[in-house]
Amino acid sequence: MLLKKSRFSFSKFIYQSLFKPWQQMDMPLFILTVGLTIFGGLMIRSTEINQGLYDWFWHWMTGIVGVCLALVLARIPYHNWLQFHWATYAITNGSLIAVKLIGSSAKGAQRWITIFGFNVQPSEFAKIFVIITIAALLHKTTAAKIDRVFYVLAFIAVPWLLVFLQPDLATSLVFGAIVLGMLYWANANPGWLLLLISPVIAAILDNLYKPGWIAWSIAMGIVAWFCIPWRKFGISAIGGLAINLLGGELGAFAWNNLLRPYQKSRLTVFLNPNQDALAAGYHQAQSKIAIGSGEWWGWGLNQGPMTQLSFVPEQHTDFIFSAVGEELGFIGCLVLISALCLVCLRLLHIAQTANDNFGSLLAVGVLSMIIFQMTINIGMTVGLAPVAGIPLPWMSYGRSAMLTNFIAVGIVESVANFRPRRKYY
């Protein structure tokens, strides 16, 4: 019997070399993030078109680098991060310590390290390594037992404190959102998570309304009684009450001794928007006016009066959403928010279909990071959250933030890419 000669197929070669290695990737997630990056560059260009600046170009160049990184990471088995998670943890803490020693300062904070002429913000990349660390700590033993929760918090406290002392309150809040989201996914009792954030609420109430602080502390004592297993002699209830009473006092101490003046003004202006509309509240006041003036369809790209005349400060970074609202109106904002929500839905889908707990936790960590940043950024531009300096993912200008987001996408795409192959998607 004569065997047929195998024929070289160019189309098969292209498929095997260019497409097959990524065929399990979540393409909707990848396309959405690339689309948001392109859209972000267009809006940044609109905010600076009359100033002769080219941040939009660097936004896109950084995005191209980010896309390449994401594609490379999608081909690397995500289990490799598990093998080196202690190394990444050490690198994270080392880079954050280096910021305090040799970092450069701007706007009252020391957050950057200059590398080959570029300012790199290690706290941005630390978000990814915190996600990897928590996933590694919880992938075998869940957070169903309270001692495991404390075990995770003990390790995360180190990078969190280093970021908080820069000071970078915004990124430290992102750390908190990541921890809460991943602990919840790892079966932590929701009551424990409420108790974790309760001292922060107690600190706010202590400064706003003393009776509310006392009532909240008592309520948290009751929650602790039902949720924490140490009920003998009322230890759990007393502990919940004491932590919240202490949280109120520590909040007063932090207000008077730790928070910078600009951080205080952001909080007070949020509580009373008309208090200082021409100084501390100027950003938020102008942002709300710009978004409101866009009405349904907006003024048109490159046509918004407040955007083109630079009435809204930092519009190419933290307040990019106000440019969307003014120039593309309510419909443009709705499309942008819908795209970001679709990104979150794809991340949730990957977390639910991951091959193991480690991959699932990685996806949930990235999901928690994106949801929190999206919510706070949009909230602060419309007056529903204090100004916190948190960028809008893939939209705001910021090279470290952009690369961080694409690295996160690359790791999650690796989780998707190395799932068992499904016949139907």
Secondary structure, 3 states (H helix, E strand, C coil): CCCCCCCCCHHHHHHHHHHHHHCCCCHHHHHHHHHHHHHHHHHHHHHHCCCCCCHHHHHHHHHHHHHHHHHHHHHCCCHHHHHCHHHHHHHHHHHHHHHHHHCEEECCEEEEEEECCEEECHHHHHHHHHHHHHHHHHCCCCCCCHHHHHHHHHHHHHHHHHHHCCCCHHHHHHHHHHHHHHHHHCCCCHHHHHHHHHHHHHHHHHHHCHHHHHHHHHHHHHHHHHHCCCCHHHHHHHHHHHHHHHHHHHHHHHHHHCCCHHHHHHHHHHHCCCCCCCCCCHHHHHHHHHHHHCCCCCCCCCCCHHHHCCCCCCCCCCCHHHHHHHHHHHHHHHHHHHHHHHHHHHHHHHHHHCCCHHHHHHHHHHHHHHHHHHHHHHHHHCCCCCCCCCCCCCCCCCHHHHHHHHHHHHHHHHHHHCCCCCCCC
